[in-house]
Amino acid sequence: RRYIKVDGKPLLLVYRPGLLPDAAATADRWRQRARDCGLGEIYLVSVQSFFHLDLTGPHAYGFDAAAEFPPHSFAVEAKAQPRGFPGRRFEGKAYDYVATREQFLAREMPAYPLFRGVMPRWDNTARRGSQAGIFVGATPADYEDWLRRAVAYTKSAYFGDERLVFVNAWNEWGEGNYLEPDRLFGHAYLDATRRALGPGR
């Protein structure tokens, strides 16, 4: 940790290689704080994001389980890449939504608890401009298939409170990744979610 001054006021800068330099110690503090507040034991889930898959598993860092975070780690590049248009070269990447879905679903599951994750679509042009990552071929039907298969796996592999599936995301408009209704699809993604979950799931 290092203190500097900006306009005469102290500002704390933390410069360490990673969000949680000592994740296990941080997890211990969270657990103790939860106990002290009367919450009892908490269940901590780490996220497999930014193309990082740790083979040691979440327990090495004081966490109970991990969760997938599509599209990170298993994105499949599309065969055809966009070039942009005259005066505006596209320097990002296009990815194949369906192939990415299949890559996630076909992955070898680890020995530790790993919860499935799905995403409706992805296009962060609004945020990244010509450096965007775009998943082509995403439709409500393809998303529904992904979610339905993730739910089926979860029902067969987990029980009770560990029957979890994560959807990325509800309202990530800056990355074109959301379930909220819009003018293009209306309520189609919400309807697909309801059908995939089905009665009693």
Disulfide bonds with the S-S distance in Angstrom:
none
